[in-house]
């Protein structure tokens, strides 16, 4: 009896679909520039089956699943889900047909909350609307016991919590087909077993599961059948019970795996007497009183139960965090943090290669030479010939699979990206090499290459420290292993004592598993509130009131009815242009044409909103002009992929030229009755200002409570993930530019009443003013987070600062200096408050599990 034959309970009364074909891929081929990713791949997964897909990095597994999920169009072949052909390459259609996917790189939007992410991922209708998303998400997350608050931003979650959210999101779909792409890389042993229980449960209910993993023991444990991909082709499909781990590995890498680990330095006699790295009484966040010595040519391992200080220690050795105690390399003290460690010859290979290891926009060659630029920059000028030559040498030496050195590193598989990081490391000629989880997410063939690279670095005289969660990896690679518990070294294993069982026994008998710190993501606490989007509104309002009282105390005329009315009327256009800028910035855009667009609309209206003209025609032309400019900006940015700054800067200059050609000198006096209507007020408060406040409040409600608002923030947060979730990124961004231009229209109407004549020149300064307000409001200039309420408060404060100078007897220069100083202070404050959680890329969870190669060749 297999695990999938067990009658696990399934939520709901799902029909029994076991045995029928749930997913069928036929003749799938896909080519990228310079790379044949898939060639005539056939794969069929039955309902109720757990079907494993294994292969090296770059074998085509993730590409094949991207095709299956509708995220990528195949060049040839068909995809059928539940017997129905996938007619378009769009995730929404695949999701409607019943396919759910957990990606190796979670499709989560960092600046949205957990609840919003789950609502976007499963569909608003299934959740019951955004209003019920928090309660619904809490129900889905409760079985995992991770303490995840659905109201928390995903950016504030740990790596393992993000994966739990992604998995819970996929399971909530109750899919007909469930694809799990490396789902356990960041999970602890208990969480893996909980995941396996849930996978068996959904399979028992008739769901077809495609399980992708490099961990062969897990594949054997969970799957019914196994399909092997190599070089984009299917190499065979086998019943899991009929093949052992060694056979699977040989099929994956295409050769017999005679030796997994290179010979240890302690056995080969290559360890020198010089003490390369010496640590005495080192103390930092998460560890204390650590002392160790590593000699040249020696590899030592760090092990222990997850959360006991191993990750904090290795990052501290690299200068990534402050410490006290002694740290020496070749007898010289290391000071100055990361820069000091690098100068001493300490090189760090991070666990999270995507965020800390490689520069994704750059080429392979540029990544390889990034740490040793002086060697390829004679006279300070980078030599392209030298960069390419060094890259070719390292590609050949480390067997990096890439079409050419000029290939963007982002297009490489995970294992080859890790080899690029190691190539850069070796070129730096490290005295001390620190490797944190060097084979995480890497296929078995690449693991063997990485073990060889680490051994070669040690044989070259480096002291190597490896942090790994794989006991077999530590057993086969390390000359010594240090076990940490509760932040201190409690045991050292040497020679024959270095074994997987001894490592596990030492880790478990030294201490019980300590609960993770900072995994509860509750919302309480002043600092948490201060990091929120609405906190700037409260702070700015307080500054606005305090400044007003201070100025009034110095000059009572400041509170006169005339001045208050003037202040409030002058802020009206600023409210609208700031709202306009906020809309595009939230979508990760930018609009420099806002000011000239105001001027263009004022000049356009000045031909009709005058004596003898037609008010309706004038306003209609102004609306058409605003929409037209928004459409052009949107097309340039989305259709032609022109940088928003470049596109809107060009529009900035074009609009200036247009309104100056229409009216080279001011002209066209605005009809007095219209001006009076625009300047109407309730008491001392202008109606136009009241309208502006109402518009901003409505926009803020829409930003939080409507699909438009969530999708706008999603696109600004991470457009690639938003696209994978089925959001039409280009359309959302296009509409943001159109709405931006439409919001400029009432600002132009207010300005028209203020100046009373067709003149576009006074409007130019509003571009800079809109940017000032948005920054002051705490909006992320990278998109994804911000508040229109904060924009409201910031606009009033900026206008007040411009207004107070005469009352304080200050020169006009202070009208420029004061906004700049306040904006800098606010930006610095927001950065400090949010720095702790902006992207909480904490080191991945450590796991004590057998390596994928545990029984495939032993330890040399």
KEPA-474233 format. One record per residue (C-alpha): residue number from 1; x, y, z. Coordinates in steps of 0.5 Angstrom, whole numbers. Example, Ala and Ser with C-alpha at 12.3 -4.5 7.8 and 13.67 -1.06 7.14 Angstrom:
% KEPA-474233
{1 {25 -9 16}},
{2 {27 -2 14}},
% end
This chain:
% KEPA-474233
{1 {0 0 0}},
{2 {3 7 -2}},
{3 {1 13 2}},
{4 {-4 16 -3}},
{5 {-8 9 -2}},
{6 {-9 12 5}},
{7 {-16 15 6}},
{8 {-14 22 8}},
{9 {-20 26 10}},
{10 {-21 32 5}},
{11 {-25 38 6}},
{12 {-31 39 3}},
{13 {-35 33 -1}},
{14 {-30 33 -7}},
{15 {-32 28 -13}},
{16 {-28 22 -14}},
{17 {-23 24 -20}},
{18 {-18 19 -18}},
{19 {-15 15 -24}},
{20 {-17 20 -30}},
{21 {-12 24 -33}},
{22 {-12 31 -30}},
{23 {-6 34 -33}},
{24 {-3 32 -40}},
{25 {2 36 -44}},
{26 {4 34 -51}},
{27 {9 35 -55}},
{28 {12 41 -51}},
{29 {17 45 -54}},
{30 {20 52 -52}},
{31 {26 56 -54}},
{32 {29 62 -51}},
{33 {35 66 -54}},
{34 {41 62 -55}},
{35 {37 56 -51}},
{36 {33 50 -53}},
{37 {29 49 -46}},
{38 {24 44 -48}},
{39 {24 39 -54}},
{40 {18 35 -55}},
{41 {16 34 -48}},
{42 {10 29 -46}},
{43 {8 29 -39}},
{44 {1 26 -36}},
{45 {-1 26 -29}},
{46 {-7 22 -27}},
{47 {-12 25 -22}},
{48 {-11 23 -15}},
{49 {-3 21 -17}},
{50 {3 25 -14}},
{51 {8 25 -20}},
{52 {15 27 -18}},
{53 {19 31 -24}},
{54 {26 31 -22}},
{55 {32 34 -26}},
{56 {38 38 -26}},
{57 {38 46 -25}},
{58 {37 48 -33}},
{59 {33 41 -34}},
{60 {27 45 -36}},
{61 {22 43 -30}},
{62 {20 50 -28}},
{63 {20 52 -36}},
{64 {15 46 -37}},
{65 {11 48 -31}},
{66 {10 55 -33}},
{67 {7 53 -39}},
{68 {3 48 -36}},
{69 {0 54 -31}},
{70 {-1 59 -37}},
{71 {5 63 -35}},
{72 {9 62 -41}},
{73 {7 60 -48}},
{74 {10 54 -51}},
{75 {13 54 -58}},
{76 {9 48 -60}},
{77 {5 43 -56}},
{78 {-2 43 -52}},
{79 {-4 43 -45}},
{80 {-10 40 -43}},
{81 {-13 41 -36}},
{82 {-18 36 -34}},
{83 {-19 34 -41}},
{84 {-20 42 -43}},
{85 {-15 45 -47}},
{86 {-11 51 -45}},
{87 {-13 56 -51}},
{88 {-9 62 -48}},
{89 {-3 63 -44}},
{90 {-5 67 -38}},
{91 {-5 64 -31}},
{92 {-13 66 -30}},
{93 {-15 61 -35}},
{94 {-11 56 -32}},
{95 {-13 57 -25}},
{96 {-21 57 -28}},
{97 {-19 50 -31}},
{98 {-17 48 -24}},
{99 {-9 49 -23}},
{100 {-6 51 -17}},
{101 {2 53 -17}},
{102 {7 54 -11}},
{103 {13 57 -15}},
{104 {20 56 -13}},
{105 {20 64 -13}},
{106 {13 65 -9}},
{107 {9 70 -13}},
{108 {8 74 -7}},
{109 {7 82 -7}},
{110 {11 85 -2}},
{111 {8 91 0}},
{112 {1 88 0}},
{113 {-2 84 6}},
{114 {-2 77 7}},
{115 {-10 77 6}},
{116 {-9 82 0}},
{117 {-4 77 -3}},
{118 {-9 71 -2}},
{119 {-15 74 -5}},
{120 {-11 76 -11}},
{121 {-8 69 -12}},
{122 {-15 65 -11}},
{123 {-20 70 -14}},
{124 {-24 76 -10}},
{125 {-30 72 -11}},
{126 {-28 66 -7}},
{127 {-25 70 -1}},
{128 {-32 73 -1}},
{129 {-29 80 -3}},
{130 {-24 84 0}},
{131 {-28 86 6}},
{132 {-28 78 9}},
{133 {-21 77 6}},
{134 {-17 78 13}},
{135 {-22 73 16}},
{136 {-22 68 11}},
{137 {-14 68 10}},
{138 {-13 67 18}},
{139 {-18 61 17}},
{140 {-13 58 11}},
{141 {-7 59 15}},
{142 {-9 57 22}},
{143 {-7 49 21}},
{144 {0 51 20}},
{145 {1 54 27}},
{146 {6 60 24}},
{147 {3 66 28}},
{148 {2 69 21}},
{149 {-3 75 22}},
{150 {-6 76 15}},
{151 {-6 84 16}},
{152 {2 84 16}},
{153 {5 86 10}},
{154 {9 80 6}},
{155 {15 84 6}},
{156 {15 83 14}},
{157 {15 76 14}},
{158 {21 71 14}},
{159 {23 67 8}},
{160 {19 60 11}},
{161 {13 64 13}},
{162 {12 67 6}},
{163 {13 60 3}},
{164 {7 58 8}},
{165 {3 63 5}},
{166 {4 61 -2}},
{167 {3 54 0}},
{168 {-4 56 3}},
{169 {-6 60 -2}},
{170 {-5 54 -7}},
{171 {-9 49 -3}},
{172 {-15 54 -2}},
{173 {-16 54 -9}},
{174 {-18 46 -8}},
{175 {-15 45 -15}},
{176 {-16 40 -20}},
{177 {-8 40 -21}},
{178 {-3 42 -16}},
{179 {4 44 -18}},
{180 {9 44 -12}},
{181 {16 47 -15}},
{182 {21 46 -9}},
{183 {16 47 -4}},
{184 {20 45 2}},
{185 {27 49 1}},
{186 {25 53 7}},
{187 {21 49 11}},
{188 {23 45 18}},
{189 {23 38 18}},
{190 {16 39 22}},
{191 {13 43 17}},
{192 {15 39 11}},
{193 {11 33 14}},
{194 {5 37 15}},
{195 {6 39 8}},
{196 {6 32 6}},
{197 {0 30 10}},
{198 {-4 36 6}},
{199 {-1 33 0}},
{200 {-3 26 1}},
{201 {-10 29 3}},
{202 {-11 33 -3}},
{203 {-9 27 -7}},
{204 {-14 22 -4}},
{205 {-19 27 -6}},
{206 {-18 26 -13}},
{207 {-13 32 -14}},
{208 {-7 31 -19}},
{209 {0 33 -16}},
{210 {6 35 -19}},
{211 {12 35 -14}},
{212 {18 38 -17}},
{213 {24 37 -12}},
{214 {32 36 -12}},
{215 {31 32 -5}},
{216 {31 25 -8}},
{217 {29 22 -1}},
{218 {23 27 -1}},
{219 {21 25 -8}},
{220 {22 17 -6}},
{221 {17 19 0}},
{222 {12 23 -3}},
{223 {11 21 -10}},
{224 {7 15 -14}},
{225 {11 16 -20}},
{226 {17 20 -22}},
{227 {19 23 -29}},
{228 {26 25 -30}},
{229 {28 31 -35}},
{230 {35 32 -37}},
{231 {37 38 -42}},
{232 {30 39 -44}},
{233 {28 32 -46}},
{234 {24 27 -42}},
{235 {29 21 -40}},
{236 {24 16 -37}},
{237 {18 16 -33}},
{238 {18 10 -27}},
{239 {14 8 -21}},
{240 {17 11 -15}},
{241 {18 4 -12}},
{242 {22 1 -17}},
{243 {28 6 -17}},
{244 {33 7 -12}},
{245 {36 14 -11}},
{246 {42 12 -14}},
{247 {39 10 -20}},
{248 {35 17 -20}},
{249 {41 21 -19}},
{250 {45 17 -25}},
{251 {39 19 -30}},
{252 {38 26 -27}},
{253 {46 28 -29}},
{254 {47 23 -35}},
{255 {53 19 -32}},
{256 {55 14 -26}},
{257 {56 18 -20}},
{258 {62 14 -17}},
{259 {65 20 -12}},
{260 {60 25 -9}},
{261 {65 29 -5}},
{262 {73 30 -6}},
{263 {78 28 -1}},
{264 {78 31 5}},
{265 {84 35 7}},
{266 {85 32 14}},
{267 {86 25 10}},
{268 {90 28 4}},
{269 {95 32 9}},
{270 {93 38 5}},
{271 {92 42 12}},
{272 {97 47 14}},
{273 {99 49 21}},
{274 {98 57 20}},
{275 {92 59 23}},
{276 {88 63 18}},
{277 {82 65 22}},
{278 {82 66 29}},
{279 {76 68 33}},
{280 {76 69 41}},
{281 {70 71 45}},
{282 {66 73 39}},
{283 {59 76 41}},
{284 {53 78 37}},
{285 {46 78 36}},
{286 {44 71 37}},
{287 {50 68 39}},
{288 {55 69 45}},
{289 {62 67 47}},
{290 {64 63 41}},
{291 {72 62 40}},
{292 {74 58 34}},
{293 {80 57 30}},
{294 {81 55 22}},
{295 {87 53 19}},
{296 {89 54 12}},
{297 {87 48 7}},
{298 {81 46 13}},
{299 {74 46 12}},
{300 {70 46 18}},
{301 {62 46 18}},
{302 {57 49 23}},
{303 {51 45 25}},
{304 {45 45 30}},
{305 {38 45 31}},
{306 {35 51 27}},
{307 {35 58 30}},
{308 {41 57 35}},
{309 {45 62 32}},
{310 {49 59 26}},
{311 {46 64 21}},
{312 {48 70 26}},
{313 {55 67 27}},
{314 {57 66 20}},
{315 {54 73 18}},
{316 {58 76 23}},
{317 {64 73 21}},
{318 {63 76 14}},
{319 {62 83 18}},
{320 {55 83 16}},
{321 {53 85 23}},
{322 {56 88 29}},
{323 {60 84 34}},
{324 {64 84 40}},
{325 {70 80 42}},
{326 {77 78 37}},
{327 {76 76 30}},
{328 {83 76 27}},
{329 {85 73 20}},
{330 {93 72 19}},
{331 {94 74 26}},
{332 {91 81 24}},
{333 {85 84 27}},
{334 {79 85 23}},
{335 {75 91 24}},
{336 {70 96 20}},
{337 {65 91 19}},
{338 {63 88 12}},
{339 {69 93 9}},
{340 {74 91 14}},
{341 {72 84 13}},
{342 {73 84 5}},
{343 {80 88 6}},
{344 {82 82 10}},
{345 {81 77 5}},
{346 {74 75 8}},
{347 {69 73 2}},
{348 {62 71 4}},
{349 {57 66 0}},
{350 {50 68 2}},
{351 {44 63 2}},
{352 {40 67 -2}},
{353 {43 68 -8}},
{354 {38 72 -12}},
{355 {37 78 -7}},
{356 {45 78 -4}},
{357 {49 74 -9}},
{358 {48 75 -16}},
{359 {46 82 -20}},
{360 {40 80 -24}},
{361 {40 85 -29}},
{362 {48 84 -31}},
{363 {51 79 -35}},
{364 {55 73 -33}},
{365 {61 76 -34}},
{366 {60 82 -30}},
{367 {58 78 -24}},
{368 {64 74 -25}},
{369 {68 80 -24}},
{370 {64 85 -20}},
{371 {68 83 -14}},
{372 {75 84 -17}},
{373 {74 90 -22}},
{374 {81 94 -20}},
{375 {84 87 -24}},
{376 {80 89 -30}},
{377 {80 96 -30}},
{378 {87 99 -32}},
{379 {87 107 -31}},
{380 {80 106 -28}},
{381 {77 104 -35}},
{382 {74 97 -35}},
{383 {77 93 -40}},
{384 {71 89 -44}},
{385 {76 84 -46}},
{386 {79 83 -40}},
{387 {72 82 -37}},
{388 {70 77 -42}},
{389 {77 73 -42}},
{390 {76 72 -34}},
{391 {69 70 -35}},
{392 {70 65 -40}},
{393 {76 62 -36}},
{394 {71 61 -30}},
{395 {66 58 -34}},
{396 {70 53 -37}},
{397 {73 52 -30}},
{398 {67 51 -26}},
{399 {63 48 -32}},
{400 {58 54 -32}},
{401 {52 52 -37}},
{402 {51 59 -40}},
{403 {50 61 -48}},
{404 {56 66 -47}},
{405 {59 70 -42}},
{406 {54 76 -44}},
{407 {48 72 -42}},
{408 {44 76 -37}},
{409 {45 72 -30}},
{410 {38 72 -29}},
{411 {37 67 -35}},
{412 {41 62 -32}},
{413 {39 56 -27}},
{414 {39 56 -20}},
{415 {45 52 -20}},
{416 {49 56 -25}},
{417 {48 62 -21}},
{418 {51 59 -15}},
{419 {57 57 -19}},
{420 {57 65 -22}},
{421 {57 67 -15}},
{422 {63 62 -13}},
{423 {67 64 -19}},
{424 {67 71 -17}},
{425 {69 68 -10}},
{426 {75 65 -13}},
{427 {77 71 -17}},
{428 {77 75 -10}},
{429 {83 70 -8}},
{430 {80 69 -1}},
{431 {84 68 5}},
{432 {77 66 9}},
{433 {71 63 5}},
{434 {65 63 9}},
{435 {59 59 5}},
{436 {52 59 8}},
{437 {48 54 5}},
{438 {52 53 -1}},
{439 {48 48 -5}},
{440 {41 50 -3}},
{441 {36 49 -9}},
{442 {42 46 -13}},
{443 {41 40 -17}},
{444 {45 34 -15}},
{445 {50 35 -21}},
{446 {51 42 -19}},
{447 {52 40 -12}},
{448 {58 35 -14}},
{449 {61 41 -18}},
{450 {60 46 -12}},
{451 {64 41 -7}},
{452 {70 41 -11}},
{453 {70 48 -12}},
{454 {70 49 -4}},
{455 {75 44 -4}},
{456 {80 47 -9}},
{457 {79 54 -5}},
{458 {81 50 1}},
{459 {87 47 -2}},
{460 {89 53 -5}},
{461 {90 56 2}},
{462 {84 59 4}},
{463 {80 57 11}},
{464 {73 55 9}},
{465 {67 55 14}},
{466 {61 52 11}},
{467 {54 53 14}},
{468 {49 47 12}},
{469 {43 44 14}},
{470 {45 37 11}},
{471 {48 32 15}},
{472 {51 28 10}},
{473 {54 34 6}},
{474 {57 36 13}},
{475 {60 29 14}},
{476 {63 28 7}},
{477 {66 35 6}},
{478 {68 38 13}},
{479 {75 36 17}},
{480 {71 39 23}},
{481 {64 40 25}},
{482 {62 45 31}},
{483 {55 44 34}},
{484 {52 50 36}},
{485 {46 51 41}},
{486 {43 57 44}},
{487 {48 61 41}},
{488 {54 58 43}},
{489 {59 52 41}},
{490 {57 46 45}},
{491 {61 41 41}},
{492 {66 39 36}},
{493 {67 33 32}},
{494 {73 31 29}},
{495 {76 26 24}},
{496 {72 20 24}},
{497 {67 23 29}},
{498 {64 27 23}},
{499 {58 23 21}},
{500 {51 25 20}},
{501 {48 21 26}},
{502 {53 24 30}},
{503 {52 31 28}},
{504 {44 30 29}},
{505 {45 27 36}},
{506 {50 32 38}},
{507 {45 38 36}},
{508 {39 34 39}},
{509 {42 32 46}},
{510 {45 39 47}},
{511 {38 43 47}},
{512 {31 42 45}},
{513 {29 46 39}},
{514 {28 53 41}},
{515 {22 57 38}},
{516 {23 62 32}},
{517 {24 69 34}},
{518 {20 74 31}},
{519 {15 69 27}},
{520 {9 72 31}},
{521 {7 78 26}},
{522 {2 81 30}},
{523 {1 89 29}},
{524 {1 91 36}},
{525 {7 96 38}},
{526 {8 103 37}},
{527 {14 102 32}},
{528 {10 97 28}},
{529 {4 103 27}},
{530 {10 108 25}},
{531 {12 103 20}},
{532 {5 104 17}},
{533 {2 108 11}},
{534 {-2 112 15}},
{535 {3 114 21}},
{536 {6 120 16}},
{537 {-1 123 16}},
{538 {-2 124 23}},
{539 {6 126 24}},
{540 {5 131 18}},
{541 {-2 134 21}},
{542 {2 135 28}},
{543 {7 139 25}},
{544 {2 143 21}},
{545 {-2 145 27}},
{546 {5 146 31}},
{547 {7 151 26}},
{548 {1 154 25}},
{549 {1 156 33}},
{550 {8 158 33}},
{551 {7 163 27}},
{552 {0 165 30}},
{553 {4 167 36}},
{554 {9 171 33}},
{555 {4 174 28}},
{556 {-3 174 30}},
{557 {-5 176 23}},
{558 {-3 169 20}},
{559 {-10 167 23}},
{560 {-14 172 20}},
{561 {-20 170 15}},
{562 {-17 173 9}},
{563 {-10 169 10}},
{564 {-14 162 12}},
{565 {-18 163 6}},
{566 {-12 164 1}},
{567 {-8 159 4}},
{568 {-14 154 3}},
{569 {-15 156 -4}},
{570 {-8 156 -6}},
{571 {-7 149 -3}},
{572 {-13 146 -8}},
{573 {-9 145 -14}},
{574 {-3 142 -10}},
{575 {-8 137 -7}},
{576 {-10 135 -14}},
{577 {-3 134 -18}},
{578 {-1 131 -11}},
{579 {-6 126 -12}},
{580 {-4 125 -19}},
{581 {3 124 -18}},
{582 {1 119 -12}},
{583 {-3 115 -17}},
{584 {3 113 -22}},
{585 {8 113 -17}},
{586 {4 107 -13}},
{587 {4 103 -20}},
{588 {12 104 -20}},
{589 {11 110 -25}},
{590 {13 117 -25}},
{591 {10 123 -29}},
{592 {14 129 -30}},
{593 {9 132 -35}},
{594 {4 134 -29}},
{595 {6 142 -29}},
{596 {6 143 -36}},
{597 {0 139 -37}},
{598 {-4 144 -32}},
{599 {-1 150 -36}},
{600 {-3 147 -43}},
{601 {-10 146 -40}},
{602 {-11 153 -38}},
{603 {-9 156 -44}},
{604 {-13 151 -48}},
{605 {-19 153 -44}},
{606 {-17 160 -45}},
{607 {-20 160 -52}},
{608 {-27 158 -50}},
{609 {-28 160 -42}},
{610 {-28 167 -44}},
{611 {-33 173 -46}},
{612 {-37 170 -52}},
{613 {-34 163 -51}},
{614 {-37 156 -49}},
{615 {-36 154 -42}},
{616 {-38 147 -44}},
{617 {-34 146 -50}},
{618 {-28 149 -46}},
{619 {-29 144 -41}},
{620 {-30 138 -46}},
{621 {-23 140 -50}},
{622 {-19 141 -43}},
{623 {-22 134 -41}},
{624 {-20 131 -48}},
{625 {-13 134 -48}},
{626 {-12 131 -41}},
{627 {-14 124 -43}},
{628 {-10 125 -49}},
{629 {-4 126 -46}},
{630 {-5 121 -41}},
{631 {-6 116 -46}},
{632 {0 118 -50}},
{633 {4 117 -43}},
{634 {1 111 -42}},
{635 {3 108 -49}},
{636 {10 110 -49}},
{637 {11 107 -42}},
{638 {7 100 -43}},
{639 {7 99 -50}},
{640 {14 102 -52}},
{641 {17 100 -45}},
{642 {20 107 -45}},
{643 {23 109 -38}},
{644 {17 113 -35}},
{645 {22 119 -33}},
{646 {24 119 -41}},
{647 {17 119 -43}},
{648 {14 124 -39}},
{649 {20 129 -39}},
{650 {19 129 -47}},
{651 {12 130 -46}},
{652 {14 136 -41}},
{653 {18 139 -46}},
{654 {13 138 -52}},
{655 {7 141 -48}},
{656 {11 147 -46}},
{657 {12 148 -53}},
{658 {5 147 -55}},
{659 {2 152 -50}},
{660 {7 157 -52}},
{661 {6 156 -59}},
{662 {-2 157 -57}},
{663 {0 163 -53}},
{664 {7 166 -53}},
{665 {4 172 -48}},
{666 {-1 171 -43}},
{667 {-8 172 -46}},
{668 {-16 170 -46}},
{669 {-19 173 -40}},
{670 {-23 168 -36}},
{671 {-30 169 -36}},
{672 {-31 173 -29}},
{673 {-37 169 -27}},
{674 {-34 162 -28}},
{675 {-28 165 -24}},
{676 {-33 167 -18}},
{677 {-36 160 -19}},
{678 {-29 156 -18}},
{679 {-27 161 -12}},
{680 {-34 160 -8}},
{681 {-33 158 -1}},
{682 {-37 156 5}},
{683 {-35 160 11}},
{684 {-27 161 10}},
{685 {-26 154 6}},
{686 {-26 154 -1}},
{687 {-31 149 -5}},
{688 {-25 147 -9}},
{689 {-21 145 -3}},
{690 {-27 141 0}},
{691 {-28 138 -7}},
{692 {-20 136 -7}},
{693 {-20 133 0}},
{694 {-26 129 -2}},
{695 {-23 126 -8}},
{696 {-17 124 -4}},
{697 {-21 121 1}},
{698 {-25 117 -4}},
{699 {-18 115 -7}},
{700 {-16 112 -1}},
{701 {-22 108 0}},
{702 {-21 106 -7}},
{703 {-14 104 -6}},
{704 {-15 99 0}},
{705 {-22 97 -1}},
{706 {-23 96 -9}},
{707 {-20 91 -14}},
{708 {-17 97 -18}},
{709 {-13 99 -11}},
{710 {-10 92 -10}},
{711 {-8 91 -17}},
{712 {-5 98 -17}},
{713 {-1 97 -11}},
{714 {1 90 -13}},
{715 {4 92 -20}},
{716 {8 97 -16}},
{717 {10 92 -11}},
{718 {13 87 -16}},
{719 {10 87 -23}},
{720 {13 80 -25}},
{721 {9 77 -19}},
{722 {3 81 -21}},
{723 {3 78 -28}},
{724 {4 71 -26}},
{725 {-2 72 -21}},
{726 {-6 74 -27}},
{727 {-6 82 -26}},
{728 {-6 85 -33}},
{729 {0 89 -31}},
{730 {1 94 -37}},
{731 {-7 95 -37}},
{732 {-7 97 -30}},
{733 {0 102 -31}},
{734 {-3 105 -37}},
{735 {-10 107 -33}},
{736 {-6 110 -28}},
{737 {-3 115 -33}},
{738 {-10 116 -36}},
{739 {-12 117 -29}},
{740 {-6 122 -27}},
{741 {-8 126 -33}},
{742 {-15 127 -31}},
{743 {-14 129 -24}},
{744 {-9 135 -27}},
{745 {-16 137 -30}},
{746 {-19 140 -23}},
{747 {-12 143 -21}},
{748 {-12 147 -28}},
{749 {-19 149 -27}},
{750 {-17 152 -20}},
{751 {-11 155 -23}},
{752 {-15 158 -28}},
{753 {-19 162 -23}},
{754 {-13 164 -19}},
{755 {-9 167 -25}},
{756 {-15 169 -29}},
{757 {-12 169 -36}},
{758 {-9 164 -41}},
{759 {-2 163 -38}},
{760 {2 156 -38}},
{761 {8 158 -35}},
{762 {6 159 -27}},
{763 {4 151 -28}},
{764 {11 149 -29}},
{765 {13 149 -21}},
{766 {7 144 -20}},
{767 {11 138 -22}},
{768 {17 139 -17}},
{769 {11 141 -12}},
{770 {7 134 -13}},
{771 {14 130 -12}},
{772 {15 134 -6}},
{773 {8 132 -3}},
{774 {9 125 -5}},
{775 {16 124 -2}},
{776 {13 128 4}},
{777 {7 123 5}},
{778 {12 117 6}},
{779 {10 114 -1}},
{780 {15 109 -3}},
{781 {18 112 -10}},
{782 {19 104 -12}},
{783 {12 103 -12}},
{784 {7 99 -8}},
{785 {6 103 -2}},
{786 {3 110 0}},
{787 {-3 113 3}},
{788 {-8 119 0}},
{789 {-9 121 7}},
{790 {-2 122 8}},
{791 {-2 126 1}},
{792 {-7 130 4}},
{793 {-4 132 10}},
{794 {3 133 6}},
{795 {0 138 1}},
{796 {-3 142 7}},
{797 {4 142 10}},
{798 {8 144 4}},
{799 {3 150 2}},
{800 {3 152 9}},
{801 {11 153 9}},
{802 {10 157 3}},
{803 {6 161 6}},
{804 {9 163 13}},
{805 {15 166 11}},
{806 {12 173 10}},
{807 {9 173 17}},
{808 {16 171 20}},
{809 {20 176 16}},
{810 {24 171 12}},
{811 {27 172 5}},
{812 {23 169 -1}},
{813 {29 164 -1}},
{814 {26 160 5}},
{815 {20 159 1}},
{816 {25 154 -2}},
{817 {29 152 3}},
{818 {24 150 8}},
{819 {20 145 4}},
{820 {27 142 2}},
{821 {29 141 9}},
{822 {23 138 12}},
{823 {22 133 6}},
{824 {30 131 7}},
{825 {28 130 15}},
{826 {21 126 13}},
{827 {25 122 8}},
{828 {30 120 13}},
{829 {25 119 19}},
{830 {21 114 14}},
{831 {27 110 12}},
{832 {30 109 19}},
{833 {23 107 21}},
{834 {22 102 15}},
{835 {29 99 15}},
{836 {28 94 19}},
{837 {22 91 15}},
{838 {23 93 8}},
{839 {25 87 6}},
{840 {26 82 11}},
{841 {30 77 8}},
{842 {32 73 14}},
{843 {37 67 13}},
{844 {33 61 10}},
{845 {31 56 16}},
{846 {36 51 17}},
{847 {34 44 17}},
{848 {36 37 19}},
{849 {35 33 13}},
{850 {38 27 9}},
{851 {42 30 3}},
{852 {39 28 -4}},
{853 {45 24 -5}},
{854 {45 21 2}},
{855 {45 14 -1}},
{856 {48 15 -8}},
{857 {55 14 -7}},
{858 {57 15 0}},
{859 {63 19 3}},
{860 {70 19 0}},
% end
